[in-house]
Structure formats: C-alpha cells, structure tokens
Amino acid sequence: MASRIELVKQYMAFQTEQKLDELLEMLADDVTMSNPMTGTISGKDALAEQMKNRPMGGGGNSPMGNVTWSDPEEEGDDLKVLGTGGSFGTLKILLGFNDDDKINKIEAGLA
C-alpha cells in the first residue's frame, strides 16, 4: 500500500492533470472540502458536482496553471502541500485521511 505522502503526490498529480474520476476514487464518501472562495462542501457527490462545474486547480488551462506544488509535509495528523508561482501568493492545501487511507478532509487557502 502506498504511503500517505505518495497518496498526496498522486492526488496533486490528478488535480494538475485534471483527472477527475481518478481523483474522486481517492476520496472518502464523507469528505469535506473548505476554501475561502466556495466555503465548505460536504460529501463526495457534492464535491464531485462542484469539481465538474469549476475548473480544477493546478492544471495547464486553469487559473492556477502556473502553480508549482511542494512535496507533501506532515502537519499534525494531516499532510500539507504549498503552491507558489500563481497570482494569489503562496497557497496551502491540507489533506486528512481516514483509517482506510481515503482523503476525508481538504482545506485550501492562502498560506
């Protein structure tokens, strides 16, 4: 089984490559995502709908297409990645996991 650091690297790669189906497979059914622009979204189905209707961050044609993401680092029980090079300043994504190594928490915002 992949380490959680490897899972975060894979999640970020899927986000950058805009591979929505693969990314959704990594999420727990009860995932929550929060960020300053959309507020909090609860549940995999609701998050999938939001991702389908908004460009995913980090891809070539997205508003954050020039962002370079750091390697994941531990922050408490979660893992974080920092993004630089975009027009918003340094970004931070914090990812949490359940016991089945599915992502159950995504917090995105400015670092």
N, C-alpha and C positions, 0 to 999 in steps of 0.2 A: 504494500500500500504506500502511496506517495505521502511524503511529509506535508504538513500544513503549509510550510514555506513553498514547496513545489506546487501545491494546490493554488496558492495565491498567485504564483507566477503564471500558472495555466489560466486562471480567471482573468488576469490582466491581459494575457495574450488574446484570449477570446474576445475581450472587450475591445482591444485595439483592432483586431481583425474583423470585428462586428459579426462574430459567430454567435448569434443569439440562442439558437437551440442548444448548442454545446454549453454555453454559459448557464442557461437555465437548468440544465442537468446537474450542475454543481450546487444548486440552491436547495435549502430545506423548504418544505411546504409552508412553514410558519415564519419565513424570512421577513425581516423588516429592513427597510432602507430609508435613511433620512439624509436630507441635504437642505441647505438654505433655500434653494430655488423651488423645490417641489414639496417640502415638508416631509412627513413620514408616510410611507406606503407599507401596508402590512399584507403579507401573503404572497406566495409565489405567483398565483394567477394575476393578481392586481399589478404586481411588479412587471410581469411579462407584458401585460397590456400597455403599461406606461413605457416600457422599453421599445415596444413596437411602434409607438406613436411619437417618440422623440429619438433623435439621433443618439447613439451610444457614444460615450466619451472616449477620446483617445484614438479614434480611427482617422484615416487619412483625410476624409472629407468632413469630419465633424468639427465643431467649434474648437475642440481641444486637440486637433490633429497634430500639432507640433509639440505636444507634451512628451517629455521623457520621464519614464517612471523608474524610481529607485528599486533596488532589491527589497523584498519584504524584511521587516524587522519586528521583533516581538515588542508589544506594548501591553503589559499586564498579561491577561489571558488571550488577547487578540493579536492580530498582525496588522501592521500599517505599511503603506507604500506612499511615497511622496512624489508628486509630479511637478516638474519645472519646465519652463520654456513656453508656457501658454500666456495668454493675455491677462489672466486673472491673478497672477502671482503664484506662489507655491501652493499646491493642492495636497490634500491628505485624504486617503481612503483607509478606513479602519474596518477590518473584516473579522467577524467572530464565527465560531464553529460549534456545532452540536456534537454529541458523542459519536455520531456516525460520520464525522468529518464532512458534513454538508454545511455550507455557509448559511448562517442563520441571522447574521447582522451585517449590514453595510452602512457605514456612516461616511458621508463625503462632505468635504467643505474646504475652507482655506486653512492652511497650516498655521 
